[in-house]
């Protein structure tokens, strides 16, 4: 049996290396990891995953079924895909000679960050659908999440949607047409799907 190659970021670091670095409390200091946007985005996502794992341990194992066998692989794959830079989103500047952009990956990281700060919420995937490179084009935002057991789903999804809307309004001039939130699980409960659209 051959061992699968660990997922690698565009910068050359693997998710496994970043996970080990995080487990060691980021000691010794790794200059590349601490200054690389992709690595920092992945560390943030791994930190959220660690919190989710701790939440699962804190719950009564007898009451909750185990997560699916490929749960960890799915999370790692999502992290690897979402830390990539992606498309460039133009930002306005009063001087027409100045061109400023922010990457799609940075916006996904922003949405994950504000989402994970929402009580009881761990963000899964973040997606921007539409032509984000054209100012004023309508953009549909999709976010998946895991909600803490016994957290009211409508309140949690509303808070998550508002946090994402506020963050995108503050840092971009994207024309957000909708923000869809899909709850994929309840911190260990499988096959629960709940959708709301703005």
C-alpha atoms as one frame of an Amber mdcrd trajectory, in Angstrom:
protein
   0.000   0.000   0.000   1.459   3.378  -0.997   1.084   6.397   1.198  -0.822
   9.304  -0.347   1.108  12.535  -0.950   0.060  15.098   1.671  -1.865  18.128
   0.316   0.584  20.874  -0.687  -0.046  24.621  -0.898   1.210  26.695  -3.823
   4.075  27.949  -1.626   5.362  24.398  -1.132   4.301  23.828   2.479   2.019
  20.897   3.222  -1.089  20.951   5.397   0.608  18.260   7.495   3.613  20.545
   8.144   1.327  23.407   9.130  -0.694  21.153  11.422   2.486  19.992  13.170
   3.701  23.607  13.482   0.387  24.603  15.047   0.501  21.597  17.406   3.936
  22.770  18.579   2.419  26.182  19.478   4.280  27.721  16.496   7.646  27.056
  18.142  10.337  27.311  16.868   9.348  30.352  14.832   9.148  29.640  11.106
   9.623  32.872   9.181   8.183  31.491   5.947   4.992  30.240   7.579   4.500
  33.411   9.632   4.862  35.711   6.591   3.180  33.616   3.874  -0.490  34.595
   3.277  -1.447  31.077   2.184   0.179  29.508   5.245  -1.444  32.043   7.585
  -4.871  31.398   6.025  -4.353  27.652   6.444  -3.233  28.093  10.071  -6.388
  30.074  10.775  -8.542  27.349   9.237  -6.676  24.639  11.149  -7.200  26.587
  14.380 -10.952  26.597  13.724 -10.856  22.865  13.046  -8.993  22.329  16.333
 -11.707  24.254  18.181 -14.357  22.108  16.537 -12.501  18.974  17.623 -12.344
  20.265  21.211 -16.066  21.033  21.121 -16.767  17.476  19.984 -14.711  16.069
  22.840 -16.553  18.264  25.342 -19.911  16.894  24.213 -21.239  13.687  25.674
 -19.964  11.049  23.260 -22.793   8.710  24.195 -25.360  11.177  22.825 -23.677
  11.959  19.511 -22.751   9.593  16.684 -19.157   9.623  15.491 -18.342  11.836
  12.489 -17.988  10.043   9.133 -14.649   8.242   8.573 -13.518  10.725   5.895
 -14.455  13.826   7.910 -10.833  14.895   8.497  -9.867  14.377   4.842 -12.812
  16.528   3.741 -11.782  19.349   6.076  -8.133  19.183   4.968  -9.169  19.240
   1.305 -11.389  22.275   1.902  -8.575  24.125   3.673  -6.122  23.382   0.877
  -8.514  24.611  -1.815  -9.636  27.759  -0.043  -6.232  29.187   0.898  -5.273
  29.542  -2.777  -5.204  33.144  -4.000  -7.817  32.764  -6.749  -9.167  35.760
  -8.670  -8.276  39.390  -7.987 -11.001  41.748  -6.760 -10.427  45.420  -7.688
 -10.665  47.980  -4.899 -11.468  51.654  -5.619  -8.804  54.339  -5.301  -9.171
  58.105  -5.903  -6.040  58.140  -8.071  -6.838  56.432 -11.419  -3.144  55.543
 -11.828  -3.263  53.368  -8.702  -4.555  49.818  -9.036  -5.391  47.986  -5.813
  -6.755  44.461  -5.636  -7.508  41.898  -2.964  -7.421  38.191  -3.713 -10.420
  35.922  -3.594  -8.478  33.744  -1.135  -8.072  36.707   1.217 -11.831  37.328
   1.091 -12.557  33.681   1.853 -10.169  33.958   4.795 -11.965  37.117   5.938
 -15.359  35.390   5.789 -13.992  32.367   7.652 -12.492  34.629  10.316 -15.660
  36.602  11.075 -17.741  33.437  10.797 -15.622  31.553  13.309 -16.017  34.477
  15.715 -19.788  33.967  15.636 -20.786  32.053  18.808 -21.429  28.376  18.145
 -20.316  28.526  14.501 -17.402  26.887  12.694 -17.214  27.865   9.020 -16.665
  25.169   6.404 -16.488  26.383   2.790 -16.786  29.951   1.509 -17.545  30.698
  -2.135 -17.996  33.839  -4.215 -20.062  33.170  -7.352 -20.144  35.774 -10.092
 -17.667  37.988 -11.911 -15.836  39.491  -8.933 -13.290  41.073 -11.268 -15.945
  43.385 -12.775 -17.002  46.282 -10.491 -20.735  46.274  -9.816 -21.361  42.726
 -11.048 -23.853  40.863  -8.809 -22.136  38.363  -6.522 -23.718  35.427  -4.708
 -21.956  34.307  -1.527 -22.228  30.738  -0.236 -21.021  29.670   3.201 -21.253
  26.266   4.848 -21.013  25.834   8.604 -21.127  23.483  11.537 -23.294  24.692
  14.405 -22.670  23.790  18.034 -25.108  21.233  19.447 -28.124  22.938  21.072
 -27.327  26.315  19.445 -30.507  27.692  17.766 -29.885  27.306  14.041 -31.941
  30.311  12.773 -30.185  32.705  15.173 -26.731  31.286  14.390 -27.223  31.458
  10.615 -28.611  34.993  10.836 -25.617  36.100  12.902 -23.214  34.412  10.486
 -24.888  35.977   7.453 -24.767  39.433   9.067 -21.098  39.045  10.052 -20.152
  38.058   6.485 -22.229  40.912   4.995 -20.661  43.487   7.324 -17.111  42.270
   6.642 -17.537  42.318   2.866 -19.187  45.757   2.980 -16.337  47.137   5.088
 -13.471  45.736   3.032 -14.829  45.647  -0.534 -17.328  47.328  -2.819 -18.712
  44.055  -4.125 -22.360  44.080  -5.164 -23.596  41.261  -2.921 -26.859  39.915
  -4.352 -27.320  37.115  -1.789 -25.645  35.331   1.089 -26.650  31.680   1.409
 -25.783  29.739   4.553 -25.935  25.949   4.610 -25.562  24.133   7.926 -23.927
  20.823   7.068 -23.749  19.320  10.545 -24.242  20.000  14.242 -20.751  19.329
  15.544 -20.962  15.597  14.935 -24.557  15.026  13.869 -24.596  13.944  10.235
 -27.061  14.515   7.423 -28.551  17.720   8.826 -29.074  20.334   6.127 -30.725
  23.683   6.694 -30.638  26.475   4.117 -31.511  30.130   4.316 -31.082  32.839
   1.694 -30.868  36.547   2.128
